[in-house]
Amino acid sequence: MEQSERSFSMGFTTWSFGPNLQDVNTTYDFIAANADVYIEHLDGTIPWNAYINNLPLPTEFTNEMEGKASRKIPNTDLVLSIGLLNIDRDDLETDFDGSVPVYNQLNDAAIVDAYTQHVEYLVDLFAPDYLVVAIEVNELPLKNPVLWEGYTRLINAVIQRTKASFPNLELSVSISLHNLFEPNVADAQGYITSVFEHVNQMDFVAISYYPFLKNQRTVEAFQATLDFLHANTSKPIAIVESGHLAENLIIPNLNVDISGNPMEQNAFLETLLTNAQTQDYEMVVWWAHRDYDALWEVFPHEVRDIGQLWRDTGLLDENGVERSAFATWQSFFEE
């Protein structure tokens, strides 16, 4: 199919398909060859105690961050995506000892100061082109709605300070589109309105979208969700993480049984990239370039179930064999 010149960036996160150094190297090499934007997704432990009490940052933390920053890919835009919330998206991310800092409201001065320090340390280190200052924030009012007002005040204060220090940096927070479209909540429209009022203040709207987590399997369902997004924002749209199953997903402990296949994966990718072109998106980022079965094998027991959710969404399978979606990716990327 003949396509007009591509107007948006395309890329991947640096999520490795395996646990070994060579696997990480291969991941960065793949990104360098097949992307013009990439994401360092830092959705993990935050050294709250060190920031709050003016202590040295843990060496374990600084070594990891400096290692990632040292791999910066030349001639490729970098999105730095930082997680404020825990994996359940119902409270702050934990510290290295598993604790959560004490607060009355999320916008307590100590929390605002600490998180601003965290963000500015990482921006200084990575020098990104775009910054996502919190990840999938719309899930907080679904999981723990009493924290939402304090969260918005916290993040607005952090953004204001970060903008003052880095005035040319494009800033946003990400929202999970699959948990915003047709939400299963009492006041669905109130929830949708509140979330879009928040993100429409940003420089761009950052989207996490995994259709299979909404049991979406058809082009019509994908398009209806994207049309919903387009109707609720006039800001530039950045798909900062996305993916779709290429294999069946069965996780008995989570009561998950979702079918998937390469054709359906390809249909989603084609739909996403076509909308990126016609709606003038900023970027489309696919989460995992390759199935991460090898990495999943070394996951701690407590996260093996949830970690399996995205395992088989690669454009390459676990053996590095290209799926049909990879040819679609290349056809758009080369325009």
N, C-alpha and C positions, 0 to 999 in steps of 0.2 A: 504493500500500500504506500503510495507516494505521500510524503509528509512535508509540511512546511518546516522551515528552519526552526529548530528547538529554541524555545524562549525561556526555559526554566533549567535549573541545575538538577543533576541526578547523582545520587550517592548511597552510601551504606554507613552503618555504624561499624565500629572497630571490634564488635563482638566476634571472638575467635571460634572456629569450629572445633578446636582441640586444645588440650592443656599444655602442649609443648611449645618451646620457644620457636621452633620452626613453623608450627601452626600459626602462631601470632605473626611471624614474619610474612608468611604466605598470605595472610589476611590483609595486611597493609599493602603488600605488593598487588593483590587483586584490586584493592580500592584505587591505588595509584593508576592502574591501567583501565579501570572501568567506571570512573566517577570524576566529577568536577566539584563535588562537595562531600564532606564526610562528618560524622558525629562522634565525638568522644562523649559517651553517655556515663556520667558519674553518679550513679544511683545507689550509693552505698553509705557506709558509716561516716559520720561527721564528728570531728574532735571537739564537741561542744565545751567540755571542761577546760580544754586548753585555751580556747578563745575567751570564755567567760572569765577565767581566772588569770589570764595573761601569762600562760605557761608555754614552754616550747611545744610546737606541734609534734605529735608522735612520729618517730622515724619511720615506722611502718607505713604511715600515711604519706609523708613527704617523699619517701623512696618510690612508692607506687605512682604518685602524681608526676614526679619528675621523670620517671621512666616513660610514662605515656606521652608527656610533653616533648621528650627528646625524639619521639618518632614522628613529629609533625611532617605531614606530606607536603612537599613543595608544589606550588602552582595549583593548589586545590583549596577551596574555601573550607574553613573549619567552623562547625557549630559546636559550642560547648553547652552540654545539657546537664544541669545539676539537680539532683534530687533533694528536695527539702523534706518530703514525707517518706514514711516507711513503706515497705512493700505492700502492706495492706491499705495504704493511703488513708489511714484513720488517725494518725498522730505524727509527730515529728520523727524523723529518722533517729536511730539510736546512736549513742557514743560507742567507743571501742569496748567498753565494759558491759554493753547491753542496756545501759540506763538511758532514760530520756530526761533532759534538763527540766528542773522544776519551773513552773510558770503559773500565773493566774490567768492570763490571756496570751494567745500566741504572739501578740504584738507588745508584750512586755519589753522594756528597754533592753534588758540583758539579752533577750532572744534576737531582737532586731540588730543589736550591735554585733553579736556573735555571728549571725548568718551573713551580715554584710562583710565582716572580715573574711569569712569562708569564701564568699563569692569573689571578693576582690583579690584574695590570694590566688585563686584559680585563674581569674582573668589575667592577672599579671604574668602567671606562669605560662599559660597556653596562648595568649594573645589571639583570641578567636575573632572571626568575622561576624558571627552571630552568637547571642547568648540566650539560652533557655534557662531562666533563673529558678524554676521549679517544674516538676514533672507530674503530669496527669492530675492537675489540681482539682478538676471537677468531681473527682471521686471522693474528695473529703466531705462535701455536703451529703453525699450518699451514705457514707460510712459513719460520719461523726459530725452532724450538721451544726452542733453548738459551737464548733471551732471555726466555722466559715468566716464570720465577721472579723474575728481576730486575725485569721489568716490573711484576708484581703488587706487589712491595715498593715500587717507585717510586710507583705510582699510589696505593697505600694511604697512603704518607707525604704525598703532595701533597694528597690528600683530607682527611687529618687536619688539616693546616695550614690548608687553605682553609676547612674547617668552623670552625676556631678564629677565623678572621677574619670569616667570614660565616655565623654559626650558624643562620640561618633559611633558607639557600639549599638547595633540593632538588638533590641531586647524584647523578650516575651516570656510567657509561661505556657506549658503545653496542656492540652485537654484531650481526653480519650473520646473520640467521636462515637465509637460504638457504645459508650455508656452515656452519651448525651442525646443521641437520636432515639426517639420513642422510649423514653426512660420509664422504668417500672416504679414510679413514685406517686404519692398522693397528689401533689401539686406539680404536675409535669411541666406546665408552661412557666410557672414561677421559677422552677429550677433552671430551665433552659434560659430564661430571661436573665436571671442572676449571673449565670456563668458567662453569657455573651456580653453583658454589661461590663464584666470584669476584663475579659480578654480583648474586647474591642478598644480598650484604652492603650493597648500595647502597640509596638511598632509593626508587628506582624502577628498573625494567628498561627500558633504552632499546634499541629494535629498529630495525635497518635491514633492509628486506625487499623484494627485487626478484625475484618468482617466475620471470621469464623467464631469469634468470641460473642457475636450477636446472632449466631446461627444463620448468617447470610451466605447464600450460595449462588445467587444469580446476578447477572449484569443489571437486571432491573432493581434488585435490592441494593447493589453497590451504588447505582446511579441515584436512587432515591435518597440515600444517605448523603451523598455529595451535594445533591441539589438542596437539601436541608441546610448544609453548611453554607453554600453560596448565598442562600436567602437570608442568612443571619449575620453576615459580616461583609463589609466592603474593604477590609484590610487585606494586604497581601497574605496569601495562604502558603504556609510551609508544612508539608507532610514530613515530620521529623522522625517518625518511626511507623513502619507499616509492614504487613506481611500476610500471607494466606497459605493455608495448608496445601501441601502436595501429596500427602499421605493421610490415611485414617489416623485419628487421634483417640486413643482409648486409655483413660486413667481411672481405674475402678475406685481408688480412694477418694477421688474428687467427683465421682459420679459423672464423668465426662465420656461421651461416646459421640464423636463428630466425624463424619466422613470427609475425605479430601482426596483430590487427585490433581495431577499436573495440568490438565485442561482447565479446571476451575481456577487454579492459581493463575494461569496465564490470562484467563478472562478478566480476573480482577486487576492484574497489572496493566493490561491494555486499557481498561476503563479508567484506571487512575492516571496513567500517563496521558491519555487523550484529554481528560479533564484538565490536567496540568497545562496542556497546550492551549486549549480553548478558553480556559478561565484565567490564564496568565498567573499560574502559581509561581511562588518564589523557588520552590524545590520539591523534589520527591526523594525521600530517603527510605530504603528498604532495610529492615532490621538486620537480618542475617544473610550474607551472600551465599552461605553453604550450610547445609544441615549440620548441627553440632552434636551428633551422637557421641563422638569421642569425648567431647568436653562434658556432656551430660553424665557419662559413665563415672566421672570423678566428683560429681556433685555430692555435698553432704546429704545424708539420708533425709534430713528435715526439709530440704528444698527440692528433692528429686521429683516429686509429683508436680509442683507448680512449675518447676524448670522445664518440664517436658512439653508444656503448652505450645511453645514456639519452636520446638526442636526441628520439626520437619517443614519449615517454611522457606528453606534456602532456594535460590535460583539454581544452585548445584546440589546434588544429593550428597549423602555422607561420604561417598567415594570420590566426589569431585566431578561426577558426570553431569553434564549440562542438561537442564530441563528446558522445555519449550519456552518457558518464561524468560530464560536467559537470552534466547534469540530475539525475543520482543524487546528486552532491555537494550540489547546492542543496536537494534534497528532504530530506536529512538535516540540512543546516546550518540550515535554517529551522525545524526542530522545537524 
